[in-house]
Amino acid sequence: MSDTAAITTDEVKQRIRELLADLFGSDRFVSDVPDTVSLREAGLPSTALVSLLVAMEDAFGFEWDDDVEPEVLRSIESLAGHVVALRG
């Protein structure tokens, strides 16, 4: 994705789902997990969350701040909103 291109929340959510599918080797997160459900409640282990965060840095061209609010990491929706806000 280009750093200058505008990106929508829906596009970011879809890309996050693709990253999750790559991490899990299945499309469970593409089809079964609503955007607002806690990733922890959906069964995402903490090690997979760390892998997702690293993959998001690569995919979206940013680095996570050490002081990011825990709520940002809660769901696909909150992760996508954070990426869009950073790129806006």
HUSUL-V379756 format. One line per field, one symbol per residue. ss: DSSP state (h for helix, s for strand, l for the rest). A space follows every 50 residues. Layout:
BEGIN
ss=???
END
This chain:
BEGIN
ss=llllllllhhhhhhhhhhhhhhhhlllhhhhllllllllllllllhhhhh hhhhhhhhhhlllllllllhhhhllhhhhhhhhhhhhl
END
